[in-house]
Amino acid sequence: MLSLFGGVLLGVFILHDFSFIVSLQSVAELFFSLLSEGWILKTLAFAILVGSIMSLMEKSGGIEGFVFYMHHKSNLVKTPRAALMVPYLIGIFIFIESTITSLIAGAVGRPLCDKEGVPHAKLAFVCDSTSAPISSLIVLNGWGALLLGLISAEIDSGTISGDAVALLIRSVGYNFYAITALIVTFIVIWFDINIGAMKNAHKDLEPLMKSENEPKSMLFMVLPILLMIVSVFVFLYITGEGNILKGSGSSAIFYTTLTTLLFMFFYYISSGSMGVKTYVESALSGAKKLLYIALVLLFAFAIGRVTSELHTGLYLASLAGEKLNIYLLASTIFLLSAIISFSTGTSWGTFSIMLPVAIPMAATLDANIALAIGAVISGGVFGDHCSPISDTTIISSMASDCEVVEHIRTQLPYAIISAFIALFLFSLFSFFPF
């Protein structure tokens, strides 16, 4: 939080020519402005309420029951590999919203990983490496709606011609970073590959405490999670007025958490799992634990706003806009998008900055437009994946009970390997169109 606030302060000083009084006023106005925006308040509330959901699941005995069932009754999870494959598959199949994907994968995977001695850092890596990549590949979600809108705008302006949907589908095939990240993550899980800081992540683990009593039903955990999955679709449909692709992600996840907490209240109390007092105490305790996550998110939003006002992304894009060789176009767009996404902590913001730049550049050079779009998407996902101020990075850490800094350190080597492979593929397809 100190690092993020220092970055916000310096950015505001630059914006106001280092005028001390004006800059301090501007900082106060910035945070008041952020806290007056509905989607930000909903996202912050979601981050806090998730703590309540996690705490209640644990207190109800549902997590212990789930671990007991998976480990003893079903024999599905008997190894560290199996413990990580469960959140990996969840990340693949729940592609509707990256935030919910990370949350559910972390909630389900954490007790299994604790049972099998898998560090939380590795779980956070799996959650983060599947959520955004799969959402950017299976674009039947908000990601697809944003990309389709940006591409359609370029077609409407006359920059390029063709069908926006067909172009988006073609560009998904060139989303080399997302594809590579999913493959690399699977290989890391299957062969238990630990490199860099991940080698030492095991030392921070504490043994899972075993209960002397018979474990309660795993339904105390499974039913709330199933409700969350269904509720996200329902609220995206409602907020999108009948169109899931146009639904509000922040509203959907906020209303989903409220619905889940309400369901848990009636379910747990009516089943005798806990009393009203225990429910309230557990919910408040869980919310309190994740209050700092909400503060980190707030500072992340603030520095993202400052870099936007500084036009950091547009400036970086302008550096590569002149005299660029057609064979270096896709690689340059990928790297530029990654830098912007890392700096601002948002892949969606990067798409909004870079697609209106990359598409005209590709059209002018008579290059493969779908490849250029794929490079923007890949770069945006890669930068967002590595950024310490990205909401998906923070929420993956939160859901896995892993410190944000540790998560960044441990997953960075794997992300860089995926990025190098993607960079090679962008260069290869630029020289040899397939």
Order of alpha helices (4+ residues) and beta strands (2+ residues): alpha-alpha-alpha-alpha-alpha-alpha-alpha-alpha-alpha-alpha-alpha-alpha-alpha-alpha-alpha-alpha-alpha-alpha-alpha-alpha
